[in-house]
Amino acid sequence: MSLHYTLSVAQTPKVIPNNTTKVFQNEKRLPVQQSADLWADMARWFGDDIRSILANLKDVAFHETEELRLRAGQPFQIRTLAKDLFINKEGEATSPQKAYVVKHEDLVSALERMTQSSVYAAEEDFRQGFITLPGGNRVGITGKIILLHGNIQTIKHISSLNLRIARDISGLASKILPLLLSDDGNVRHTLIISPPRAGKTTFLRDLIRSISNGVPQIGLRGLTVGVVDERGELAGMWQGVPTYDLGLQTDIMDSCPKASGLSMLVRSMSPQVVAMDEIGHMDDVAAITDALRTGVRILCTAHASSFEEAHRRPAIAALLDQGVFERLVVLSRRLGPGSIEGVYDLNSGRILS
């Protein structure tokens, strides 16, 4: 069974009475058995003790879960949309003092499974501080950093793992998509910003899918989209096949540095639109500037809570000051991940939504 599922959503999140969990309107709730099956599938990445806990989880819905956190010598933690939970050996939420204490062996067992017993082959991912599992789930890694001539070579003596569960939400971008189009139906250069865990990758994925397939209702014909998926989260590629639907006319450069991948896509695949997640290096600036000369349209995301915060990042500031982006989309977690705080016309300074 796949480690993700697709939700159909309307645009305005709401709060369920008598429950602090925030969900999207019209979200399809998973039956109890389906949630249990998804947990059982997720459990395959872990050793016996953690696998047993996940297989017996009580009152922790898979569709509300964001992260699984394992820290050596610390209680096993599950982070949901609403709160942080500490889990005991029986799969029950409890106090930190009574929760299952993660052993170093749990981390080693998990890494062996996640890397298919080839930790050496995953060292390139280790240098970036994470590995990506089939389905786009990303596992953050901390431990002792090994340097060579000042450059990170690998991570040893792993001390913690953070498995972030990827989501695919269709319809999230449809409300504002018309605001991102020019009068002649072209996609405007767009920057999407949000703090961590606020849905920018999910939003970009849905935007790519809509642009690639086309939306006749708003006069948008399907366009050829090139995606540079450096972290493997947008497409969730597995042996050349995307786990997530990115549209009928989308070409994906997987696990490639953004600057190199963008140049390769523009030269070889003739995209009309290119999309990248989490830009922030000066190399990205040079590659985007070069790509603009070909007439390609740019879609990017970046970590920031506001325009002012984005502008404090040198690479983002360079692109903003050059007037590269025409639209700014700001997301937050205020009403749940993917909450649209505003859409801005960066040429005029007007608030569009």
C-alpha positions, 0 to 999 in steps of 0.5 A: 500500500502506498504511504500517502493518499490523495485528499479532495479539499475545499479552500477554507479549513475549519475546526471540528467541534470538541476537537482541536484538530484542524482539517480541510472541509470535505476532507475524506476521513480514513476508516479506522482499518485503513488508518491501521493498514497505513500505520502497518505499512509505515512500520516496515521502515523500523525495527521490531520494537518501533514496528510493534508500537506503530502496528498497535497505535491507539487513537492516533489517526494516520491522516492527522500525523505529520512526523515521527521523531526518534531520539536516542535515549528520549521518549518516542514522539509523534507530532500531529496537526494538533499536538505532540504525543509521547507513545508507550510500548503498547501504542498508547499516548502517555506522559514523557516519563512513561513513554517508550525510550528510543534505543540507539539500536532502533535508529540503526535498524531504521537506517538499515531498512531505509537505505536498503542495508546500503548506508554507504550508497546513501552518503550523498543524501546524508551530506544534505542531512536527510534521506527520501523514502519511496512516496516522498516521505523525508527522514531528517538525520542528526549525529556527528558530522564528518568533515573533509577540508571543511566540507561535510562528508557524512554523518556518523553516530546517528542520534535522531531521526525525524520522518515527515509524512508526505501528503498529496492534497488536490484542489489546494491551489485552484482558488488562487490559480487565476491570480497567477495567470496573465491576461493571455493565459501565461503563468506569472513568475511566482514565489511561494513562501511559508514557515516549515510545515505549512504546506508549501511543497504540497501547494507547489505540487498541486499547482504543477499538476493543474498547470500541466493538465490545464484548467479549461474553466479558467482558460488555462491550456496544459503547459509543459512543466519541468520540475527539479526535485532535488529532495525527492519530495515533489514527485516521490520518484521511485526507480524512475516512476513518480509516486505523486501525480504531477500532471500529464506534461511534466518532466522531472529531474530527480535528486539533482542540485537545483542549479544544475537541474534547471540548466539541464531541463531548459537545454534538453526538455524545452519546458514552458514552466519550471518549478523548484522547491526550497530555493535559497542558494546563490547558485539558484539565483544564477541558474534562474537568471539564465533560464529567464533568458529563454522565456521559461516561466518560474515557480519556486518555494522558499522558507519565510513567514513574510516578504520582509523575512524572505528579503532578509535571505540574500539569494531571495533578496537578489531575485526580488530586487531584480524583479524576477517574481511577479506574484508572491503567495504567503502560506501559514498554519493558522487554520492548518497547513496550506492556509493562504494568508495572501497573494500579492502583485509584486509589480504594483504592491497590490494585495490580490487575495 
